[in-house]
Amino acid sequence: MMYLSKIYMDMTHPMARRDLNNCHSMHQTVMSAFSQSECSTTARSERNILYRIFPMDGSKIILYIQSSEEPDIGKWASKGQLIMESFDHLGVKEIPDPVQLFNKGMLLDFDLLASPCKKTGSPLKEERLQGNCKNGRRAMLRTSEERIAWLKRRAEHGGFSVLTAWEAGSVSVVGSNNKGDSIKLTGIRFRGTLAVTDVEVFSNTFQMGIGPGKAYGYGLLMVSLHH
């Protein structure tokens, strides 16, 4: 079972503006409705928590949150910046096991905000064997062609093929974590049509998301039947 939550954020509230201006604060607000984990760095991935922000006209934005654990909506409702509106008057909709939702060959229109990057400065294999485990930095792919190719490579390993795809804008987030380290990420909004090639693998992709930056609003694959 999975869960899709729909929340409005009241941008007249100072805490909502804080969350929108600091992606780590937004991450903490999203995570506040889920059970705590002994390891805070894996809490999101263990529960397959993904979210996506959609700006609206006026003073509200929509926040969609997908998870494999049911959120405690009372914790969200207690926050002044969040307005619970709903699918079932609760703000949360149950989603069946994705394996039951999809079929091989099914055509789906998709909307994905992802961060297509490549790592630079990573140590070579020989250096890693000698104890150099320093992580490289992620660099945004520069051209649309490179980014679409990145998406198609992800699709090959994600149980689907990309039939059509185009870029529909970019979204950047900034912030700082509890250690004071700065965070800056840029994502591309991809839209198009895909075909499911492997139901089990695609179901895992649907639950786990695509690409880096999942803690900060990237990676949620939103789909609908292609007409």
C-alpha positions as CSV (number, residue, x, y, z in Angstrom):
1,M,0.0,0.0,0.0
2,M,1.1,3.5,-0.8
3,Y,-0.3,6.9,0.2
4,L,-0.6,10.2,-1.7
5,S,-1.2,13.3,0.4
6,K,-2.3,16.7,-0.9
7,I,-1.6,19.8,1.2
8,Y,-2.0,23.5,0.6
9,M,0.6,25.8,2.1
10,D,-0.5,29.2,3.2
11,M,2.2,31.5,1.9
12,T,0.9,34.4,4.1
13,H,2.2,32.3,7.1
14,P,5.9,33.1,8.0
15,M,6.7,29.4,8.5
16,A,5.5,28.6,5.0
17,R,7.8,31.3,3.6
18,R,10.6,29.8,5.6
19,D,10.0,26.4,4.2
20,L,9.8,27.6,0.7
21,N,13.1,29.6,1.0
22,N,15.0,26.7,2.7
23,C,14.6,23.3,1.2
24,H,15.9,21.6,4.3
25,S,13.2,23.2,6.4
26,M,10.7,22.0,3.8
27,H,12.1,18.5,4.1
28,Q,11.7,18.6,7.9
29,T,8.1,19.8,7.6
30,V,7.3,16.9,5.2
31,M,9.1,14.4,7.5
32,S,7.3,15.6,10.6
33,A,4.2,13.4,9.9
34,F,6.2,10.2,9.7
35,S,7.6,7.9,12.4
36,Q,11.1,8.5,13.5
37,S,14.0,6.4,12.4
38,E,17.1,5.5,14.4
39,C,19.1,6.8,11.4
40,S,17.7,10.1,10.3
41,T,19.6,10.0,7.0
42,T,17.7,6.9,5.9
43,A,14.3,7.8,7.2
44,R,13.1,9.2,3.9
45,S,14.3,6.4,1.7
46,E,13.1,3.7,4.1
47,R,9.5,5.1,3.7
48,N,9.9,6.0,0.0
49,I,8.9,9.6,0.8
50,L,8.8,11.8,-2.2
51,Y,7.2,15.2,-2.6
52,R,6.6,17.9,-5.2
53,I,5.7,21.5,-4.9
54,F,3.2,23.1,-7.4
55,P,3.0,26.9,-7.2
56,M,-0.5,28.4,-7.5
57,D,-1.9,31.8,-8.2
58,G,-2.5,33.8,-5.1
59,S,-1.3,33.0,-1.6
60,K,-1.2,29.1,-1.7
61,I,1.0,26.4,-3.1
62,I,0.1,22.7,-3.5
63,L,2.3,20.1,-1.9
64,Y,1.9,16.5,-3.0
65,I,3.6,13.8,-0.8
66,Q,3.9,10.2,-1.8
67,S,5.0,7.5,0.8
68,S,4.8,3.9,1.6
69,E,4.0,4.7,5.2
70,E,0.7,6.4,6.2
71,P,1.4,9.9,7.5
72,D,0.0,11.2,10.8
73,I,-2.0,14.0,9.3
74,G,-2.7,15.4,12.7
75,K,1.0,16.5,12.9
76,W,0.7,18.3,9.6
77,A,-2.7,19.8,10.6
78,S,-1.2,21.2,13.8
79,K,1.2,23.4,11.7
80,G,-0.2,26.8,11.0
81,Q,1.3,27.0,7.5
82,L,-0.4,23.8,6.2
83,I,-4.0,23.6,5.2
84,M,-5.3,20.0,4.9
85,E,-7.7,19.6,1.9
86,S,-8.5,16.3,0.5
87,F,-9.2,13.4,-1.6
88,D,-11.3,11.8,1.2
89,H,-11.7,14.7,3.6
90,L,-8.4,13.7,5.2
91,G,-5.9,14.9,2.7
92,V,-4.6,11.4,2.1
93,K,-5.5,8.9,-0.6
94,E,-4.6,5.2,-0.4
95,I,-2.8,3.8,-3.5
96,P,-2.8,0.1,-4.2
97,D,0.5,-1.8,-4.7
98,P,1.9,-0.3,-7.9
99,V,2.4,-3.9,-9.3
100,Q,-1.4,-4.0,-9.4
101,L,-1.7,-0.6,-11.1
102,F,0.5,-1.1,-14.1
103,N,0.7,-3.5,-17.0
104,K,3.4,-4.2,-19.5
105,G,3.0,-2.0,-22.6
106,M,0.8,0.5,-20.7
107,L,1.2,4.0,-22.0
108,L,1.4,6.8,-19.5
109,D,1.8,10.5,-19.7
110,F,4.4,11.6,-17.1
111,D,5.4,14.8,-15.3
112,L,8.7,14.6,-13.5
113,L,10.8,17.2,-11.8
114,A,14.3,15.7,-11.6
115,S,17.9,16.8,-11.3
116,P,19.9,15.4,-14.3
117,C,23.5,15.6,-13.1
118,K,26.9,13.9,-13.5
119,K,29.5,13.5,-10.9
120,T,32.8,15.3,-11.3
121,G,36.0,15.0,-9.3
122,S,35.2,11.4,-8.0
123,P,38.3,9.3,-7.2
124,L,39.4,6.6,-9.7
125,K,38.9,3.0,-8.7
126,E,42.6,2.6,-7.8
127,E,42.3,5.7,-5.6
128,R,39.2,4.3,-3.8
129,L,41.1,1.0,-3.2
130,Q,43.8,3.0,-1.5
131,G,41.3,4.6,0.8
132,N,40.3,7.8,-1.0
133,C,36.5,7.7,-0.5
134,K,35.9,11.4,-1.2
135,N,32.6,12.0,-3.0
136,G,32.7,13.9,-6.2
137,R,30.4,16.9,-6.8
138,R,27.3,16.8,-8.9
139,A,27.3,19.0,-12.0
140,M,24.1,19.8,-13.9
141,L,24.1,18.6,-17.5
142,R,24.3,21.6,-19.7
143,T,22.2,20.9,-22.8
144,S,18.6,19.7,-23.3
145,E,19.9,16.9,-25.4
146,E,22.2,15.6,-22.6
147,R,19.4,15.9,-20.1
148,I,16.9,14.0,-22.3
149,A,19.5,11.3,-22.9
150,W,20.0,11.1,-19.1
151,L,16.3,10.5,-18.6
152,K,16.3,7.8,-21.3
153,R,19.2,6.0,-19.5
154,R,17.2,6.1,-16.3
155,A,14.3,4.7,-18.1
156,E,16.3,1.7,-19.4
157,H,17.1,0.7,-15.8
158,G,13.7,1.8,-14.5
159,G,11.4,-0.5,-16.3
160,F,10.1,1.9,-18.9
161,S,10.9,3.5,-22.2
162,V,10.5,7.2,-23.1
163,L,8.4,7.6,-26.2
164,T,8.3,11.4,-26.2
165,A,9.9,13.9,-23.8
166,W,10.4,17.6,-23.6
167,E,11.5,20.1,-21.0
168,A,8.9,22.4,-19.4
169,G,11.1,24.7,-17.3
170,S,13.5,24.5,-14.4
171,V,13.2,24.8,-10.6
172,S,16.0,25.6,-8.2
173,V,16.0,25.2,-4.5
174,V,18.4,26.6,-1.8
175,G,18.9,26.1,1.9
176,S,21.2,25.0,4.6
177,N,21.2,21.9,6.8
178,N,21.5,21.5,10.5
179,K,25.3,21.7,10.2
180,G,25.1,24.9,8.4
181,D,26.2,23.4,5.1
182,S,24.7,25.2,2.1
183,I,22.4,23.4,-0.3
184,K,21.7,24.4,-3.9
185,L,20.0,22.2,-6.5
186,T,18.5,22.8,-9.9
187,G,15.9,20.5,-11.5
188,I,14.3,20.2,-14.9
189,R,10.6,19.5,-15.4
190,F,10.3,16.7,-17.9
191,R,6.9,16.0,-19.5
192,G,6.0,13.4,-22.1
193,T,4.8,9.8,-22.7
194,L,6.3,6.5,-21.5
195,A,5.6,2.8,-22.0
196,V,6.0,0.3,-19.2
197,T,8.4,-2.4,-20.2
198,D,8.9,-4.3,-16.9
199,V,6.0,-4.0,-14.4
200,E,8.0,-5.0,-11.3
201,V,11.0,-2.8,-12.0
202,F,8.8,0.2,-13.0
203,S,6.8,-0.3,-9.8
204,N,10.0,0.1,-7.8
205,T,10.9,3.2,-9.8
206,F,7.5,4.7,-9.2
207,Q,7.9,4.1,-5.4
208,M,11.6,5.1,-5.1
209,G,11.7,8.0,-7.5
210,I,14.3,9.1,-10.1
211,G,17.6,10.9,-9.7
212,P,19.2,12.8,-6.8
213,G,17.7,15.4,-4.6
214,K,14.7,13.4,-3.5
215,A,14.8,14.9,0.0
216,Y,14.3,18.3,-1.5
217,G,11.4,17.9,-3.8
218,Y,12.9,16.1,-6.8
219,G,12.3,12.6,-8.2
220,L,8.5,12.1,-7.8
221,L,7.3,10.5,-11.1
222,M,3.7,11.6,-11.6
223,V,1.7,9.6,-14.2
224,S,-1.7,9.4,-15.8
225,L,-3.2,7.2,-18.5
226,H,-2.3,8.3,-22.0
227,H,-5.2,9.3,-24.2
